[in-house]
Amino acid sequence: MLVRIALLLLGISALVWPATANPQRIVSINLCTDELLLRLADPAQIAALSTYATDERLSFLATEAKAFRHDAADAETVVGLDPDLVLAGRFTKRDTRDILRRLGYLLVELDPARSVDDSIAAIREVASLTGHPERGEELVAEIEAARRRAKAAVSAPKVRPTVVFYQRRGYVTGGATLTGELLGDVGLDNAGGTLAGGSGGFVPLEKLIANPPDYLILSSATARAEDQGSALLAHPALLRLFPSEKRIALPDRLTVCGGPSLPAAFDWLAAQAQRIAPP
């Protein structure tokens, strides 16, 4: 580590250190790479996970993550761990990524998964990086089996129920997203694509009420204003238009990341689709 810092001070900023075939000290600074690392790497290979790894609301593998150090965030923390591989997301803080590169650490960035195919590609990449491609193929097989199971469980309705995934501060999930694809696979029509386009965006409450879907998807079935961000979700107009029987709960931990959570996400959504559109 000191050698890398010394070379940086001398102006040698393009230092690239050779990676071993199977990295032995891997640090993740992104929630989604946390989950992939937990599922695909040997426990001894995991030097640290991100600060979000044990967040039970967001992380599908929060319980498993508690067995590991989970304070990796800024470059200083990562450098102190002296990893031979750092996994990050494309939107991980730029300054952190730039510093780690200049210090010569092997940094691999993953794009956010916009589809099941994107998720599968990321699984295979991380499985190969950790030296366990067979584990990647096992997870891919689980995802494909869950997708087939979900499609078989839901009969094709004459009219597909419309849904909107309405989140904190009025954010609506768009059509060209991983969640949008999951909804389509279980026979639901994501009206969020009409309201917020392909990638999604913030939609005023008035616009949602003027163009209401058949069902509203929320991260929690409980309509409570826990903070300012969630206050909109407990608005009286929404409660009148979407009583409990018109709401679908979709926990964030199932869809924030693609990867290990996808089989559970397919099963969960298929069960919800059967409830609102029985054969």
Sequence and secondary structure as in RCSB ss.txt:
>XXXX:A:sequence
MLVRIALLLLGISALVWPATANPQRIVSINLCTDELLLRLADPAQIAALSTYATDERLSFLATEAKAFRHDAADA
ETVVGLDPDLVLAGRFTKRDTRDILRRLGYLLVELDPARSVDDSIAAIREVASLTGHPERGEELVAEIEAARRRA
KAAVSAPKVRPTVVFYQRRGYVTGGATLTGELLGDVGLDNAGGTLAGGSGGFVPLEKLIANPPDYLILSSATARA
EDQGSALLAHPALLRLFPSEKRIALPDRLTVCGGPSLPAAFDWLAAQAQRIAPP
>XXXX:A:secstr
 HHHHHHHHTT         SS SSEEE SHHHHHHHHHHS GGGEEE BTTTT TTT TTHHHHTTS   B SH
HHHHHH  SEEEEETTS HHHHHHHHHTT  EEEE    SHHHHHHHHHHHHHHHT HHHHHHHHHHHHHHHHHH
HHHS   SS  EEEEB GGGEE  SSSHHHHHHHHTT EETHHHHHTTT EE  HHHHHHS  SEEEES SS   
 SHHHHGGG HHHHHHS GGGEEE  HHHHSSSSTTHHHHHHHHHHHHHHHS  
